[in-house]
């Protein structure tokens, strides 16, 4: 169980990092107009920000969850 929770936690961190990277690249592409690739258009920024929020929430919820002995107090 502990290994599974660690995998989910690091998956959340990975999703967060990918979302931040893609949203940064999308904003740079919007400002400088480097490429016409569809997934780097400003319309996809909502998807990338959703990835950022989902990833960090997953990481936080797994990292700071209550343990069994803390629930009883």
ABEGO torsion letter per residue (X at the ends): XAAAAAAAAAAAAAAAAAAAAAAAAAAAAAAAGABABAAABAAAAAAAAAAAAAAAAAAAAAAABBBAAAAAX
